[in-house]
Amino acid sequence: MEFSWSVVAIIGVIVGVATMVFGFRKKERKPGSFDNIDGVLKQDWTRTGFIDFHVPELDSSSPQTLILRVEEKKVIENAMGQDVVQLRWRLATVEEAKEVVACWHARKQ
């Protein structure tokens, strides 16, 4: 009888330790993504008018590629009736790059 109680106690300790080890370990959390906002789409992706010439390394002395990026926004109305504005940067199209060059030439003259 005493042997069975000691076996039950040992099994209980093993189960308890295993529960604590697996329960308290750090779980990797992925950063929240705002791509999936529930609500009614009020305005699809449109340009905001802001452009950016992205350079990978500012402190480099060697020539680098300039990447022309365009900012866009999307407006969604959430369940509370609030407007949620999402912003993103995307690579510019050839037509948008031509617009930038045309504006630069117009200002130059």
C-alpha positions as CSV (number, residue, x, y, z in Angstrom):
1,M,0.0,0.0,0.0
2,E,2.8,2.4,0.9
3,F,4.6,1.5,-2.3
4,S,1.6,2.5,-4.5
5,W,1.3,5.9,-2.8
6,S,5.0,6.6,-3.4
7,V,4.6,5.7,-7.1
8,V,1.5,8.0,-7.4
9,A,3.5,10.8,-5.7
10,I,6.4,10.3,-8.1
11,I,4.2,10.3,-11.1
12,G,2.4,13.4,-9.8
13,V,5.8,15.2,-9.4
14,I,6.9,14.2,-12.9
15,V,3.6,15.5,-14.4
16,G,3.8,18.7,-12.4
17,V,7.4,19.4,-13.5
18,A,6.5,18.7,-17.1
19,T,3.5,21.0,-16.9
20,M,5.7,23.8,-15.4
21,V,8.4,23.3,-18.0
22,F,6.1,23.4,-21.0
23,G,3.7,26.0,-19.5
24,F,6.3,28.6,-18.5
25,R,8.6,28.4,-21.5
26,K,8.9,31.5,-23.7
27,K,6.7,31.3,-26.7
28,E,7.9,33.2,-29.8
29,R,5.5,35.9,-30.6
30,K,5.2,37.2,-34.1
31,P,4.7,41.0,-34.5
32,G,1.2,42.0,-35.2
33,S,0.4,42.5,-38.8
34,F,-2.1,45.2,-39.8
35,D,-2.7,43.6,-43.2
36,N,-6.0,42.0,-42.1
37,I,-8.1,44.8,-40.6
38,D,-11.7,43.8,-40.5
39,G,-14.1,46.5,-41.7
40,V,-15.6,48.2,-44.7
41,L,-13.2,49.5,-47.3
42,K,-13.8,53.2,-47.8
43,Q,-10.8,54.0,-50.0
44,D,-8.5,51.5,-51.8
45,W,-4.7,52.1,-52.1
46,T,-4.1,55.6,-53.5
47,R,-1.0,57.7,-53.7
48,T,-0.4,60.3,-51.1
49,G,1.9,62.4,-53.2
50,F,5.0,61.6,-51.1
51,I,8.1,60.1,-52.8
52,D,11.3,58.8,-51.3
53,F,14.7,58.1,-52.8
54,H,15.8,55.1,-50.7
55,V,19.6,54.5,-50.3
56,P,20.7,51.2,-48.6
57,E,23.8,52.7,-46.9
58,L,24.0,56.4,-46.4
59,D,27.6,56.4,-45.1
60,S,29.1,54.5,-48.0
61,S,31.6,56.4,-50.2
62,S,31.0,54.1,-53.2
63,P,28.2,54.8,-55.8
64,Q,24.9,53.3,-54.8
65,T,21.6,52.7,-56.5
66,L,18.8,55.1,-55.6
67,I,15.4,53.4,-55.2
68,L,12.4,55.5,-56.0
69,R,9.5,54.7,-53.6
70,V,5.9,56.0,-53.5
71,E,3.7,56.2,-50.4
72,E,0.2,55.0,-50.6
73,K,-2.7,54.9,-48.2
74,K,-5.9,52.8,-47.7
75,V,-8.8,53.8,-45.5
76,I,-11.0,51.2,-43.8
77,E,-13.9,51.8,-41.4
78,N,-13.7,49.4,-38.5
79,A,-16.6,47.9,-36.5
80,M,-16.6,50.9,-34.1
81,G,-17.1,53.4,-37.0
82,Q,-13.6,54.7,-36.8
83,D,-11.5,55.3,-39.9
84,V,-8.3,53.3,-39.9
85,V,-5.6,54.6,-42.3
86,Q,-2.9,52.2,-43.5
87,L,0.3,53.5,-45.1
88,R,2.8,51.6,-47.1
89,W,5.8,52.3,-49.3
90,R,6.1,50.6,-52.7
91,L,8.5,50.7,-55.6
92,A,7.6,53.4,-58.1
93,T,6.4,52.4,-61.6
94,V,8.2,53.7,-64.7
95,E,5.4,56.2,-65.4
96,E,5.8,57.6,-61.8
97,A,9.5,57.9,-62.3
98,K,8.9,59.8,-65.5
99,E,6.6,62.2,-63.6
100,V,9.4,62.9,-61.1
101,V,11.9,63.6,-63.8
102,A,9.5,65.8,-65.7
103,C,8.7,67.8,-62.5
104,W,12.4,68.1,-61.8
105,H,13.1,69.4,-65.3
106,A,10.2,71.9,-65.1
107,R,11.6,73.3,-61.8
108,K,15.1,73.5,-63.2
109,Q,14.2,75.8,-66.0
